[in-house]
Amino acid sequence: ICPVTFTLDPGHLQEDRGIYGTRRRHCSASELDTFSPYSMSDSNTTDFTNPSTFILLGVPGLEATHIWLSIPFCTMYIIAILGNFTILFIVKTEPSLHGPMYYFLCMLAVTDLVLCTSTVPKMMSIFWFNSREIDFNACLTQMFFIHCFFAIESGIFIAMAFDRYVAICDPLRHSTTLRNPTVAKIGLAVVLRGSTLALPCPLLARQLPYCRTNIIPHTCCEHIAMVNLACADTRINNYYGLIVASSTICLDMVFIAVSYTQILRAIFSLPTKDARLKTFLTCGSHLIAILAFYIPGLFTILTYRFGHNVALHFHILFGNVCLLVPPMLNPIIFGVRTKQIRDRVLRLFTHKGT
């Protein structure tokens, strides 16, 4: 990608659009040799190369504030780690929580741990130690984990919505419908779906020839940020990325909306106000977690698609926030809103204090 701090001759710069309408620039070989401090080869080599490493710039334009940016991101990461491990510990040690809803909650906690750990350590190494280099295969692996576990988390929310639907709309069959083998099969299906959707992204990206620069203007190996460096027709990558984004955000939101439409109909059919309120509160934590996950994701898609004048550093920072805020908030939301977990946490700290 052409370094944005340099003004290039318009006759040597072409612009087209990648997925979500993001701008992509193709530079001539001479321009890349002249301007790129990380050029992979000299002017006597061929026009294309497959780099063995990439350079992650972090947040272009805000390099001077990397140390300050690391403080909120590191804080969110620590809260996410502690919170999700606490959820796993409480569910494991409390026999009364060994049920479908809490098994799905454990799946969500593990997914959140992997999702934020796949990006934050490298981000912190960039912010703290200016360690920008990442191996080509490691870059592809990180890409897979980001997209795979994002899709898995979305699938877990669908499974949790189904659990609430059965518990409220058909409570007598809840214990027989969602037995442990069924929960395990649902979890396996969610993982397989996420892996199947995400695997083509690194495989397609691996086949591309890359321009004579290895600079990725991002804090992680995000799919489109890496594909935009390719010197080839990337329409397949762009279309597939759009399909993955649509299926993991828009389509899953439709399934969840259908489930909660049926849930709300069942709630409003209850005879008393107290019964309606009590039943609705059992879904409160799940609804808040859904909004915290899907609203930033949907906003990211819309800004990538229509926000052509939005600064690059905003896209990067907001993208990182979308990957970190749900893992941080989920254990807080479920810990505060779920009475069994809240009481178990209070007993844990009260016992230690005594």
C-alpha positions in Angstrom: 0.0 0.0 0.0 1.4 3.4 -0.8 2.6 5.3 2.3 0.0 8.0 2.8 2.5 10.5 4.0 3.9 10.9 0.5 2.3 12.6 -2.5 2.5 10.5 -5.6 2.1 11.4 -9.2 -1.6 10.8 -10.1 -0.5 9.3 -13.3 1.2 6.5 -11.4 -1.5 5.9 -8.8 -4.7 4.0 -9.5 -7.5 3.7 -7.0 -10.1 1.0 -6.8 -12.3 -0.3 -4.0 -12.1 -3.4 -1.9 -14.6 -4.9 0.4 -17.0 -2.5 2.1 -15.8 0.3 -0.3 -12.4 0.7 1.3 -9.9 2.4 -0.9 -6.9 0.5 -2.2 -3.9 2.0 -3.9 -1.5 0.4 -6.4 1.9 2.0 -6.8 4.5 1.6 -9.4 7.7 -0.4 -8.5 9.8 2.8 -8.5 7.5 4.6 -6.1 7.6 1.7 -3.7 11.4 1.5 -3.8 11.6 5.3 -3.3 9.1 5.7 -0.5 8.9 2.5 1.4 11.4 2.1 4.2 10.5 -1.6 4.4 10.9 -2.4 0.7 11.5 -6.1 0.3 13.9 -5.9 -2.7 16.0 -3.5 -4.7 15.2 -2.0 -8.1 16.9 -4.9 -10.0 14.4 -7.5 -8.8 11.1 -8.4 -10.3 7.9 -6.5 -9.8 6.3 -9.0 -7.5 7.5 -11.0 -4.5 6.0 -13.1 -1.7 7.4 -11.6 1.5 8.5 -13.9 4.3 7.4 -11.2 6.8 5.1 -8.3 7.1 5.4 -5.0 9.0 2.4 -4.0 11.1 2.4 -0.2 11.4 0.1 -0.1 14.4 -2.1 3.0 14.1 -0.8 5.1 11.3 -0.7 8.8 12.1 -0.8 8.2 15.9 2.6 6.6 16.3 3.5 9.2 18.9 0.6 8.2 21.1 1.1 4.5 21.0 2.1 4.3 24.6 -1.0 6.2 25.7 -3.2 4.0 23.4 -1.8 0.9 25.0 -3.2 1.9 28.5 -6.9 1.5 27.7 -6.4 -1.6 25.4 -4.2 -3.3 28.0 -6.7 -2.5 30.7 -9.6 -4.0 28.7 -7.5 -7.1 28.0 -6.7 -7.6 31.7 -10.4 -7.2 32.6 -11.4 -9.7 29.9 -8.9 -12.3 31.0 -9.8 -12.0 34.7 -13.5 -11.9 34.1 -13.7 -14.8 31.7 -11.5 -17.0 33.8 -13.7 -16.2 36.8 -16.8 -17.3 34.8 -15.1 -20.6 33.9 -13.9 -21.2 37.5 -17.3 -20.5 39.0 -19.3 -22.7 36.6 -16.8 -25.6 37.0 -16.8 -25.5 40.8 -20.6 -24.9 41.3 -22.6 -28.1 40.5 -25.9 -26.1 40.5 -24.6 -24.2 37.4 -24.0 -27.3 35.3 -26.8 -26.6 32.8 -27.2 -25.7 29.2 -27.2 -21.9 29.7 -24.0 -22.0 31.7 -22.3 -24.4 29.3 -23.0 -22.0 26.5 -21.7 -19.2 28.8 -18.4 -21.2 29.2 -18.1 -21.6 25.5 -18.6 -17.8 25.1 -15.9 -17.2 27.8 -13.3 -19.5 26.0 -14.1 -17.9 22.7 -13.6 -14.4 24.1 -10.3 -15.4 25.6 -9.0 -16.7 22.3 -10.4 -13.8 20.3 -8.7 -11.1 22.4 -5.5 -13.0 22.9 -5.1 -13.5 19.2 -4.7 -9.7 18.7 -3.7 -7.9 21.9 -0.3 -9.4 22.7 1.0 -8.4 19.2 -0.6 -5.0 19.5 1.1 -4.4 22.8 4.4 -5.4 21.4 3.9 -2.8 18.7 2.9 -0.1 21.2 5.5 -0.9 23.8 8.5 -2.3 22.0 8.0 -1.1 18.4 8.1 -4.8 17.4 6.3 -4.5 14.1 7.6 -7.6 12.2 5.4 -10.7 11.9 6.1 -13.8 10.0 4.0 -14.5 6.9 2.5 -17.7 8.2 1.9 -16.2 11.6 0.1 -13.4 9.9 -2.2 -15.9 8.1 -2.7 -17.8 11.4 -3.7 -14.6 13.2 -6.1 -13.8 10.4 -7.8 -17.2 10.7 -8.2 -17.0 14.5 -9.7 -13.5 14.3 -12.3 -14.4 11.7 -12.9 -17.9 13.0 -13.6 -17.0 16.6 -15.6 -13.9 15.7 -17.9 -16.2 13.7 -17.9 -18.8 16.6 -19.0 -16.1 19.1 -21.8 -15.1 16.8 -22.9 -18.7 16.6 -22.8 -19.1 20.4 -25.2 -16.1 20.7 -27.6 -18.0 18.3 -27.3 -21.1 20.5 -28.0 -19.0 23.7 -31.0 -17.5 22.0 -32.3 -21.0 21.1 -31.8 -22.0 24.8 -33.8 -19.1 26.0 -36.5 -19.8 23.4 -36.9 -23.4 24.6 -36.8 -22.4 28.3 -39.5 -19.8 27.9 -41.7 -21.0 25.1 -41.6 -24.7 25.9 -40.3 -25.0 29.5 -41.5 -28.5 30.1 -39.3 -29.9 27.3 -36.2 -27.8 28.1 -34.5 -30.4 30.2 -35.1 -33.1 27.6 -34.4 -31.0 24.5 -31.1 -29.5 25.6 -29.4 -32.4 27.3 -25.6 -32.5 27.6 -25.0 -34.5 24.3 -27.3 -32.0 22.4 -25.4 -29.0 23.9 -22.1 -30.7 22.9 -23.4 -31.2 19.3 -24.5 -27.6 19.1 -21.1 -26.4 20.3 -19.3 -28.6 17.8 -21.6 -27.3 15.0 -20.8 -23.7 16.0 -17.0 -24.4 15.9 -17.2 -26.2 12.5 -19.2 -23.4 11.0 -16.8 -20.7 12.2 -13.8 -22.7 11.0 -15.4 -23.4 7.6 -16.2 -19.7 7.1 -12.8 -18.5 8.2 -10.5 -21.0 6.6 -10.8 -19.8 3.0 -9.6 -16.3 4.0 -6.0 -17.2 4.8 -5.9 -19.9 2.0 -7.0 -17.3 -0.6 -4.7 -14.7 0.8 -1.7 -17.1 0.7 -2.2 -17.6 -3.1 -1.9 -13.9 -3.9 1.3 -12.3 -5.2 2.1 -9.2 -3.2 3.5 -5.9 -4.2 7.0 -4.9 -3.3 6.0 -3.6 0.1 5.2 -5.6 3.2 3.6 -2.8 5.2 0.2 -3.5 6.7 -1.4 -0.3 8.0 -3.0 -2.0 11.0 -2.3 -3.5 14.4 -3.2 -7.0 13.2 -3.4 -9.1 10.1 -6.9 -8.2 9.2 -8.1 -9.9 6.0 -8.8 -6.8 3.8 -5.8 -4.9 5.1 -3.5 -7.8 4.0 -5.3 -8.5 0.7 -5.1 -4.8 -0.3 -1.3 -5.3 -0.7 -1.8 -7.9 -3.4 -0.8 -7.2 -7.0 -3.6 -9.3 -8.5 -7.3 -9.4 -9.0 -8.7 -9.7 -5.5 -12.4 -9.7 -6.3 -12.8 -13.3 -5.1 -11.3 -12.3 -1.7 -13.4 -9.2 -1.5 -16.6 -11.0 -2.4 -15.9 -13.9 0.0 -15.1 -11.4 2.8 -18.4 -9.7 2.2 -20.2 -13.1 2.4 -18.5 -14.0 5.7 -19.3 -10.6 7.2 -22.9 -10.8 6.1 -23.4 -14.3 7.4 -21.8 -13.7 10.8 -23.4 -10.3 11.4 -26.6 -9.8 9.4 -27.9 -13.4 9.0 -27.2 -14.3 12.6 -29.0 -11.2 13.8 -32.0 -12.3 11.8 -32.0 -15.7 13.5 -31.7 -14.1 16.9 -34.4 -11.6 16.1 -36.8 -14.4 15.1 -36.1 -16.2 18.3 -36.7 -13.2 20.5 -39.8 -12.3 18.6 -41.2 -15.7 19.7 -39.9 -15.2 23.2 -41.5 -11.7 23.6 -44.8 -13.1 22.3 -44.6 -15.8 25.0 -43.7 -13.2 27.7 -46.6 -10.8 26.8 -49.0 -13.7 26.9 -48.3 -14.3 30.6 -51.2 -13.4 32.9 -49.5 -11.1 35.4 -47.1 -8.2 35.2 -44.7 -9.7 37.8 -44.5 -13.0 35.8 -43.8 -11.0 32.6 -41.1 -9.0 34.3 -39.5 -12.0 36.0 -39.4 -14.0 32.7 -38.0 -11.0 30.7 -35.2 -10.5 33.2 -34.0 -14.0 32.6 -33.1 -12.8 29.0 -31.8 -9.4 30.1 -28.1 -10.3 30.3 -28.3 -12.2 27.0 -29.9 -9.2 25.2 -27.3 -6.7 26.5 -24.5 -9.0 25.5 -26.0 -9.3 22.0 -26.3 -5.6 21.6 -22.7 -5.1 22.8 -21.5 -7.6 20.2 -23.6 -6.9 17.1 -24.0 -3.1 17.2 -20.3 -2.3 17.0 -19.8 -5.0 14.4 -22.7 -3.6 12.3 -21.4 -0.1 12.7 -17.9 -1.3 11.5 -19.4 -2.8 8.3 -21.4 0.4 7.6 -18.4 2.7 8.1 -16.2 0.5 5.9 -18.9 0.4 3.3 -20.0 4.1 3.3 -17.5 6.0 5.5 -15.0 6.7 2.7 -14.0 10.0 4.4 -13.5 8.5 7.8 -9.8 8.6 8.9 -7.8 5.3 8.7 -6.8 5.5 12.3 -10.5 5.6 13.3 -11.2 2.4 11.4 -8.2 0.7 13.1 -9.0 1.9 16.6 -12.7 1.1 16.3 -12.0 -2.3 14.8 -9.8 -3.1 17.9 -12.5 -1.9 20.2 -15.0 -4.2 18.5 -12.7 -7.2 19.3 -12.0 -6.2 22.9 -15.2 -4.7 24.3 -17.4 -7.8 24.1 -14.8 -10.1 25.8 -14.5 -7.4 28.5 -18.2 -6.8 29.0 -19.6 -10.3 28.7 -18.4 -11.6 32.1 -19.4 -8.4 33.7 -22.9 -8.5 32.1 -23.5 -12.1 33.0 -21.9 -11.8 36.4 -24.0 -8.9 37.4 -27.3 -9.9 35.7 -27.3 -13.6 36.6 -28.2 -14.2 40.2 -26.5 -17.6 40.5 -23.2 -16.3 39.3 -23.4 -13.1 41.3 -24.2 -15.0 44.5 -21.3 -17.4 43.9 -18.9 -14.6 43.3 -20.0 -12.8 46.5 -19.6 -16.1 48.5 -16.2 -16.6 47.0 -14.9 -13.1 48.1 -16.8 -13.2 51.4 -15.2 -16.6 52.3 -11.7 -15.3 51.4 -12.3 -12.2 53.5 -13.5 -14.2 56.5 
